[in-house]
Amino acid sequence: MAKKPPAMPMPGGLSEEQNPTPEIQAICNKMKDEIQKRDGRNFQMFHVVKFARQTVAGTKYYMKVQVCPKEFLHVCIMEDLHQHLSLVGCKKASEKEHLALF
């Protein structure tokens, strides 16, 4: 049976959570120094485990990032229409917490 494609989100809405791609990890890696600075520490690890996107005037990426064996952050990165990246925010999250707008 063919796999059903993911449902398209409502314009401006958050997509379903997805497993990360190499491109998503690369976007997050580009912002690692800024995320560490905002969080106030250096991370033991830095792996995107889930992500979702929101299409606005560009794309906002909401990512769950594992930074220690049992510690996660939710990170929001904005990619504008000129493909410039900026950190919108980051906050502590639990392993089971789903991505949401913040």
Secondary structure as UniProt FT lines:
FT   TURN            11..12
FT   HELIX           22..30
FT   HELIX           32..39
FT   STRAND          47..55
FT   STRAND          59..68
FT   TURN            69..70
FT   STRAND          71..79
FT   TURN            81..82
FT   STRAND          85..93
FT   TURN            95..96
//
